[in-house]
Amino acid sequence: MNATVAIKKPEVTLYTDGACKGNPGPGGWGVWMIAGGHQKEMFGGSPSTTNNQMEMTAVIEALAALKRSCKIQLYTDSEYVLKGMTEWLPGWVRRGWKTAAGAPVKNQELWLRLAGLAALHEIKWHWVKGHAGHEGNERADELANRGVELALKGGK
């Protein structure tokens, strides 16, 4: 008898955000992760980056921290990340990493890493308005700003 057992994926909620003081300039990323009764906060930074790179890095770091395939509710205030992953990516790949206008896609290495990690999970993408009192986004923003402070002090 050949029985197939369906393994239920862990459910995880991720709130991600990026911050940059100057664009480019010192930046930070933050993640608030909730799974079951557990929570985890993560943040980091870079001395020279862009806001979009930090928004992407927050999602990359969140997904990379997961030990197995999960069912994810992911909240971001970055339309760049959201639209990149849900709308633009197939066209970029089809056009050899060129935009619709024929220009090279910015942040291609980050997009490749993000797409690879996202493919390991079942993700429902949600956009939230930044700085509008959304608890998860506010917490991720606070963590991203801690990442900026860390970058300003020379840490990662």
C-alpha positions as CSV (number, residue, x, y, z in Angstrom):
1,M,0.0,0.0,0.0
2,N,1.4,3.4,-1.0
3,A,0.0,6.0,1.4
4,T,0.7,9.7,1.0
5,V,0.7,11.8,4.1
6,A,-0.1,15.5,3.7
7,I,2.2,17.5,6.0
8,K,0.7,20.7,7.2
9,K,3.0,23.6,6.6
10,P,3.7,25.9,9.5
11,E,1.9,29.2,9.3
12,V,4.0,32.3,9.7
13,T,3.1,36.0,9.7
14,L,5.9,38.3,8.6
15,Y,6.0,42.1,8.8
16,T,9.0,43.6,6.9
17,D,10.3,47.1,6.4
18,G,13.4,49.0,5.2
19,A,14.7,52.4,6.1
20,C,17.3,54.7,4.6
21,K,18.8,58.0,5.8
22,G,19.5,59.5,2.4
23,N,18.9,57.5,-0.7
24,P,21.5,56.2,-1.1
25,G,22.9,56.4,2.4
26,P,23.0,54.3,5.6
27,G,20.1,52.0,5.8
28,G,18.4,49.3,7.8
29,W,15.9,46.5,7.6
30,G,13.6,45.0,10.1
31,V,11.4,41.9,10.5
32,W,8.8,41.0,13.0
33,M,8.0,37.3,12.7
34,I,5.0,35.5,14.4
35,A,4.5,31.8,14.3
36,G,2.1,30.0,16.7
37,G,2.8,31.5,20.1
38,H,6.3,32.6,19.2
39,Q,7.6,35.9,18.0
40,K,11.0,36.9,16.7
41,E,12.5,40.3,15.9
42,M,15.4,40.7,13.5
43,F,17.2,43.7,12.1
44,G,20.4,44.8,10.4
45,G,21.9,47.5,8.3
46,S,24.3,48.7,5.7
47,P,26.4,51.8,5.7
48,S,25.7,52.6,2.0
49,T,22.4,51.3,0.4
50,T,19.1,52.4,-0.9
51,N,15.6,52.2,0.6
52,N,14.5,49.7,-2.0
53,Q,17.5,47.5,-1.3
54,M,16.7,47.5,2.4
55,E,13.0,46.7,1.7
56,M,14.1,43.7,-0.3
57,T,16.7,42.7,2.2
58,A,14.1,42.6,5.0
59,V,12.0,40.1,3.1
60,I,15.1,38.1,2.1
61,E,16.3,37.9,5.7
62,A,12.9,36.9,6.9
63,L,12.5,34.1,4.4
64,A,16.1,32.9,4.9
65,A,15.5,32.6,8.6
66,L,12.8,30.0,8.1
67,K,14.0,26.4,8.5
68,R,11.4,24.7,6.3
69,S,8.7,25.5,3.8
70,C,5.9,27.6,5.3
71,K,2.5,29.1,4.6
72,I,3.2,32.8,5.0
73,Q,1.2,36.0,5.3
74,L,3.7,38.7,4.4
75,Y,3.0,42.4,5.1
76,T,5.1,45.1,3.5
77,D,4.7,48.8,2.9
78,S,6.9,48.6,-0.2
79,E,5.0,48.6,-3.5
80,Y,8.4,48.0,-5.2
81,V,8.8,44.7,-3.4
82,L,5.1,43.7,-3.7
83,K,4.7,44.6,-7.4
84,G,8.1,43.2,-8.2
85,M,7.2,39.8,-6.8
86,T,3.5,39.6,-7.8
87,E,3.5,41.5,-11.2
88,W,6.9,42.4,-12.7
89,L,9.1,39.4,-12.1
90,P,7.8,37.1,-14.9
91,G,8.3,39.9,-17.5
92,W,11.8,40.6,-16.3
93,V,12.7,36.9,-16.6
94,R,11.1,36.6,-20.0
95,R,12.9,39.7,-21.3
96,G,16.3,38.6,-19.9
97,W,16.2,40.9,-16.9
98,K,15.3,44.0,-18.8
99,T,12.4,46.3,-17.9
100,A,9.5,46.9,-20.3
101,A,11.5,50.0,-21.5
102,G,14.6,47.8,-22.2
103,A,16.7,49.0,-19.3
104,P,18.5,46.5,-17.0
105,V,16.5,45.7,-13.9
106,K,17.9,47.4,-10.9
107,N,18.9,45.1,-7.9
108,Q,18.9,42.0,-10.1
109,E,21.0,40.0,-7.6
110,L,18.6,40.8,-4.8
111,W,15.6,39.9,-7.0
112,L,17.1,36.6,-7.8
113,R,17.8,35.8,-4.2
114,L,14.3,36.9,-3.2
115,A,12.6,34.9,-5.9
116,G,14.6,31.8,-5.0
117,L,13.6,32.0,-1.4
118,A,10.0,32.9,-2.1
119,A,9.7,29.8,-4.3
120,L,10.3,27.6,-1.3
121,H,7.2,28.9,0.5
122,E,3.5,29.5,-0.1
123,I,3.3,33.3,0.3
124,K,0.2,35.6,0.4
125,W,1.6,39.1,-0.2
126,H,-0.1,42.1,1.5
127,W,0.5,45.8,1.1
128,V,0.0,48.1,4.1
129,K,0.3,51.8,4.2
130,G,3.5,52.8,6.0
131,H,3.4,55.1,9.0
132,A,-0.4,54.7,9.3
133,G,-0.6,53.1,12.7
134,H,-0.6,49.4,11.5
135,E,0.9,47.6,14.5
136,G,3.0,45.1,12.5
137,N,4.3,47.7,10.1
138,E,5.2,50.1,12.9
139,R,7.1,47.4,14.7
140,A,9.0,46.4,11.5
141,D,9.7,50.1,10.9
142,E,11.1,50.5,14.4
143,L,13.4,47.5,13.9
144,A,14.5,48.9,10.5
145,N,15.5,52.1,12.2
146,R,17.5,50.1,14.8
147,G,19.2,48.6,11.7
148,V,20.1,52.1,10.5
149,E,21.5,53.0,13.9
150,L,23.6,49.8,13.8
151,A,24.9,50.7,10.4
152,L,25.8,54.2,11.5
153,K,27.9,52.6,14.3
154,G,29.7,50.3,11.9
155,G,27.8,47.1,12.6
156,K,25.6,44.9,10.4
